[in-house]
Amino acid sequence: MKQFKVSIPASSANLGPGFDSAGLALNRFLTLEVIEQEEWEFEHKSHFLPYFTNYTDHFIFQIAKQTADRHQKALPGCKVIVASEIPLARGLGSSASAVLAGIELANQLCDLSLTGEQKLQYGTDIEGHPDNIAASLFGGVVVTATTRNNQVEYVRLPSLDLDVVVCIPDSELKTETARNILPDSFSRKKATTASAVSNVMIAALLSGDYHVAGKMMENDLFHEPYRAELIPNYENIRREAKAMGAYGTVISGAGPTMISFVPKGKGAYIREQMEATLSDYTIAALQIDQTGVQVD
């Protein structure tokens, strides 16, 4: 009888101008304790997890079954105890972490021996974009691209000397709503400028010039100018974080969480200062998770 534990980190996508391409893993986790048994059973141990009525309706089970079916395998029954530190519909990759949980569940139960590249491709096929999937899967900061034949390529950046602070409102923002507000197309001139901003941001991160990286983060043209109106206290949070020493503050994924990139060692201090001005928010000083999915 198999027994194992799966841990998947939260993630933040875009980093401003790296729209649907750049992402990073964060040290909040979705965890599964799995015990093989005759019948399927899910047990939830977090208020962040959605309600379900039957195991066949459970999103993680559905992804696991889809993955097993892809390899003509049958899932054996098991008890899955699920805990989560990742709030839903807040722009912290709750969907991607659940997708990876389902893929890894099938991988372990059916002995699929999936490679990292296969897990990334399967996750991207389900999510529709690779940024959150790649970050949670591999850990660290990951830049991705989907080629013309729908194959996903990725590069994991070296460790960054940064802390992050997230400002999480009580309100949800569905990804579909945040996507529907975006334009269907850009002029060549605007697309060229937006791409250049993204390129300089990645180059600045690689060279350790976090001041320039933060400036580029806050000059996105792809999505932030359109989504800003959906984000509570968007300008106020950017302004306050900057005054406290943040390099840059952007929308985390589709929002409504805002994420600030701050000097190493300053996360806790900036969190305390932000709490004083945003009493109705959950403010957290987090680290970039460097490990990604773990199975024990």
N, C-alpha and C positions, 0 to 999 in steps of 0.2 A: 504494500500500500504506500503510495507516494505521499510525502508531506513536505511542503516547502513554503517559502515566503517570498513575495515579489514586492519590490519598492520602486516607485516611479516618481521622479521629482516634478514639481510644477514648472511652468515655463512662461516666459514673456516673449512675445513676437514683435517684429518690426524694428525695434530700437529707433523709431522715428522713420527715416527714409528707406530703411531696408525692408520695404513692404512685401509681405508674403515670402521673404527670403531669409532674413536674419532673425535669430532667436537665441535665447539663453535659458539655461536651467536654473531653478531657484530651490533653496533648501526648505521647501514645504512638500509633503509627500502624500501620495496615495499608496496604501499598502494592502496587500492581500495575503492572508494566511490560508493556505490550501491543504485540505486533508482529504485524500481519496476515500470515497465511501460508495455505497450502492446507489443512493439517490442524490439528486442535485439539491443543494440548499445554499442560500445566501443569507448572511447575517450582517447587518449594518451597525457600525459603532461610531457614527459621526452625524451631526446635524447637517453637515454639508452635502450629504448624499441624498439623491432623489428617492422618492417613494416608489415602491414596486409591489405588484400583487402576486406574481408568479415568476419563478426563475426564468422561464422562457421569455418573459418581458424585460429581463434585466439586460441593460446595454452591454455590460462586460460579457455576459454569456453569449449574446448575439454576435459580438465580434469574435469571440473564441470559436463559436460554431462555424462562422463564415471562414475563419482561418483554417479550421480542421477540414471543412468541406473542400477548400482549395487544394488540399493534399489527399483527398479521398480517405480521410480518417474519421473515426467515430470518437466523440468525446466520452471518456468514462465519467461516471458520476463522482461528485466531490462536494464537500462543504467548503464554502469560501467566506471567510470573515473579512469584511471590507472596512477599512478606516481611512479617513481623509482629512487633511489639513488644508485642502484647496477649495475655496468657495466657488460655487457654480456661477456661470455667466458674469464673471468679473474681469475677464481678460488675463487670467493666470493659467490657461491651458488645461482646464478641468476635462474638457472633451478629449484632448490629445492623450492625456495621462490614462483615461479610461480605455481609449482605443489600444494603447500599448499594453495595458493590463490584460485585455482580452487576447491580443496576439501572443503575449508571453504565456498566458494561461494555456492556450492551445499548444504552444511550442513545448512546454514542459509535460503536459498530460499525454500528448500524442508522440513525444520523442521526435519532433520534426527537425531538430538541429538547424534552425534558421540562422542565417548569418545576419549581422547588423544591417547590411545593405538590403536584404530581403525584408526585414522588419520595417525599415524605413520606407521601402516601396509599398508594402502592404498598408502601412499607416497613412501614407500620402494618398493612396488610392481611395481610402475611406474618408479622410479629412478634406481632401481637395487641394491642400497646400502643405509643404513639408516643414515649415519653419518651427512650429511647436513640437511636431513629432521628432525631428532631428535633435533638437535641444534636449528634450526629455530622454531620448534614447541614448545619446552619447555623452551628455553632460557638457558643461562649459558653454562657450559662445560658438554657434555653428551658423555658417552661411551656406545657403542651399540654392539650387536652381533646377528646374524641371526642363529637360531638353525636348526637342521636337517629337521624339519618339516616346515621350512621357516617362523617360528614365530620370531618376533623381540623382544629382551629383551634389556632393557636400564637401566643405572644408571646415575643420574644427580649428578655431583660433587658439593661439597660446593663451595661458591663464592671464587674466587682466587684473591689474592691481587696483581693484575697485570694490566698494561696497554698494549695495543698493537699498533704497528706502521706498516702500510701496505705500500709497494712500488708497485704501479700499473703502468706498462708500457702501452704505446699506443697500442701495438700489442696484438692480441687475440691468444689464444691457445685452440683449441677444445679438449674437454675431450677425444674424441675417439682417437685423435692423441697421447695424453699423455698416454693413456692406451695401445695403440698398441706397444709402445716402451718397455713395461715391459716384462720380461721373463714369460713363461707359468708355470714354476715350479722352485723350489729351492731344493737344497740338504737338507737332514735332519739337518746336522750340521749348515748350514746357516740359515735355518728356526728357529732352536732352539735359535741361537744367536740373530736373529732379534726379536723374540718374547720376549726374556729376556730384551732386550733394551726397548721395549714397556712397559713391566710390570714395570720396574724400573721407567720409566718416569711417569706413572700414580701414582705409590706409592710416588714418590717425589712431585708431585703436591698435593696429598692428605696431605702429611706431611708438606707442605710449604717450602720444600727445592728446591727453584727455580733454584739455581745454578746447582744442579744435574739434575733437569728436563730439563734445557736448554741444558746441555751436552748430555743427551740422545736424545733430539730432533734432534740434529745435527749429531747423529750417526746412523740414520736410514739405514737399508739395504733393505727394501722392495721396495721402489720406487725412492727415491731421487737420488741415484747414477746413475740411468738410465735416469731420467728426467732432470737432471742438464744441459745437453747439449741443451735442448730446452728452457731454461730459460735465458733471457738476464741478464748479470751482476750477475749471481748466486753467484760466489765466492766473488766478490767485495762487494755486498750488505751484505753478511754474515760477511765479515771482518770489514767493516765500522761500522755496527751495534754493533758488539762485542766491538770494540774500544770505542764506545760511551756508553757502559754500558748495552747492551742487554744481557739477559740470554741466548737466543737462537733465531736463525732465520731459518725458514723453508719455503718450498713451500706451498702456500695456496691452498689447494685442488690439482687440477691438474695443477695449475699455469695459467699464468705466474707471477701472483702477488706473492711477497714474504712477509711474515708476521714475525715480530719480537716481542718477549715477553720481556717486559721491566719493571723495577721497577715502582710501583705505583707512580704517580705524575711526572714521567720523560718523559711521552709520547710526550708532546708538545715540550720539549727541544730537544729530539732525532729527532723528525720530522723536526725541523728547521735545525739541523745539516745535516740530510740526504738530505734535499732540496738543500743544497749548493753543494753537490757532485753528485746529480742525477737530474739535471735541466730538463731533458726530461721525468721525471716520475711525476705522481701524488702521493704525499706522504701524508698520513693521519694518525693522531693520533686518535685512536678509543677506545671505551670502550667495554667490554664484556656485551652484552645485557642480562639482567637477567629475562626478562618477556616472551619472545617468542611471539607467535601469539596473537594478541589482536583484539577483536571485540567490537565496540562501537555503 
